[in-house]
Amino acid sequence: MTLDVDKQNMTIMGVKFTNRQDFRGVWYVLSSSMIEGWVPIVKDVEELKEYIFTKRTELQNG
């Protein structure tokens, strides 16, 4: 399986990102996990996006 990634529009499987760092982070996690045989669905992308956004916000706010 190949991952549907649009670098220019910052979308993964149709999920839009507004932060390049979050986009790259989710892309890396998905790609790494797919090497191990995991097949993500759109809900997985959305959950990873939310998780990374939340963690980044927590770190920024101390």
N, C-alpha and C positions, 0 to 999 in steps of 0.2 A: 504494500500500500504506500502511496505517496501522500504527503501532507499538502493540502490546498493552502498555499501561502501566497499572498500578494504583498510583496515588499513595499511597493509604491503606495498602496492604499492602506497599508498596515492592517491587513485582515488575515485571520487564520480560520479556515473552514467557514468563512462568512462573518466571523465575529470581529468587529471593528475595535481597534485600539487607538487611543489618542496619545499615548505615551510610548515613545520608541523603546525606552528601557523595559517597560512591561511587555511590550510586543516581543522583543528579543528574548526576554526571560522565559515567557511561555513557550515560544518557539523552541528554545533549547531544551526545556523540560520534556516537551512532547517528542521531539526528535530523539533524544536520549532514551526515552522510555520505549519508543517504537522499535529501536534497535533490539530491545529485549523481547519484542513480540507483542507489545500492547497495541491495541487498535483503538484510538480515541474517537469519541463522538463529540458533537457540538457542545453538549452539556459539559463535558470534561474541559473543553477550551474555556467555556464561560466560568466554570468553577475555578480553574487555575488563574484566569484573569482577575477574578475577584480576590483570590487569596494573595496574589502578588501585589495587587493594589493596596489591600489592607495592610500587609506587612510593610510595604514602603511607606505608607502614611504613618504607621505606628513608629517607625524608625525616625522619620522626619520630625514628628511631634514629641519625641522623647518619651 
